């Protein structure tokens, strides 16, 4: 068991590696309660244990300087691992 409690996780990549049916490898960042990335991780998770809870905030909007943003781009999905 990889997690003892649910985790917030910002997905940056879904691997197409062969796995057991219903399982996937994800790359991304574990988030704290404030939504800040605290650790980059690769996780092997069961699809039925994932819950999408929204879109991650765009970190480019946190500072006063706004770099050029291409319309239609978004940051990764935020999911909760576990039940």
PyMOL commands that set and color helices and strands:
alter all, ss='L'
color gray80, all
select helices_A, chain A and resi 47-49+59-61
alter helices_A, ss='H'
color red, helices_A
select strands_A, chain A and resi 7-14+23-31+37-46+51-55+77-81
alter strands_A, ss='S'
color yellow, strands_A
deselect
rebuild
show_as cartoon
